């Protein structure tokens, strides 16, 4: 699976778009011919200065950083775009691992609807809770999104900043901890950092000081089904004007999301929505269980059982193939035997006819008179010629 292709599958270079927070890994870079504006909370100069201080970044990655066209938080993306006079003119909005950081997802999506043309798309990669440091966190609820929207929240709360660290998980890959890993990781190799006391004291301190600084955090936590449920419920309530085109998971950490703007909220209220919703709720439970120790054991057991059945099937196929080969050999030998028998019968019949002919000739010679002596010999020659023919 090509990650970039999955994100950009509904996007082309001739379209006008916006990429949110690409940093050093733009998906739609101008240097490759994309007609795309960059949006970030920092300007290009600040981003490059921060990148220069990061020893983990190579020169190639630093050189990939593009100028920022729209500077500001994307929660109010429509306000930034309106300043440039481009509302309703964009074909797409693309982002990678930004949506989960948004303090007010509903407000962001409402702004996107104003920025995009009718039928415009939002394409995103979002981390799957089961394959990143959100591993032990509960799923985000619609109530969380609604509360942020009612309050017109523009920054993560202190509670969200605490939650981001409270049970922050890592995967032990041969002694090296990783905060981003893959679906199906062995739960025994996933553990949380023991920072609860420090995080608690930090929350108290910030609260006491009325700290209003912006503390970045994963404000939302998803699996594919829980994310789809939040999006569809928000559309059903008439809060956002988007329909789900496609939501899919990857073997790694990404959930790929594609939404399309719609002209009417009626299309977001299908008659069978209760059935759709129930199916998503059950899928959400199944997806959450997959990351548990029991779910991991059951899935592994099922895989081993399937592998055993496949191996048995392969053995049966091998045996059947061997039997077929033996039958082919027997058939070939039978054909040879039949041919030999046919030849033998033909030879036997010819010898029998020759013996009869010779016998009758001798008899005729024995009983003939001298003036008839040559007649049987001539008859014998004629008979031999007919047999040969």
Secondary structure, DSSP 8 states (H G I E B T S, - for coil): --HHHHHTTT--TTSEEEEE--TT--SS-GGGT-EEEEEESS-HHHHHHHHHT-TTS-HHHHHT----SEES-GGGHHHHHHHTT-TT-EEEEEEES-GGG-S-HHHHHHHHHHHEEEEEEEEEEEE-GGGBTTTTS----HHHHHHHHHTT--S--HHHHHHHHHT-EEEEETTEEESB--TT--GGGEEE---HHHHHHHHHHHHHTT-------------HHHHHHHHHHHHHTTS--EEEEEEEE-SSSEEEEEEEE-S-GGGGS-TTHHHHHHHHHHHHHHHHHHTSHHHHHHHHHHHHHHHHHHHHHHHHHHHHHHHHHHHHHHHHHHHHHHHHHHHHHHHHHHHHHHHHHHHHHHHHHHH--GGGTTHHHHHHHHHHHHHH-
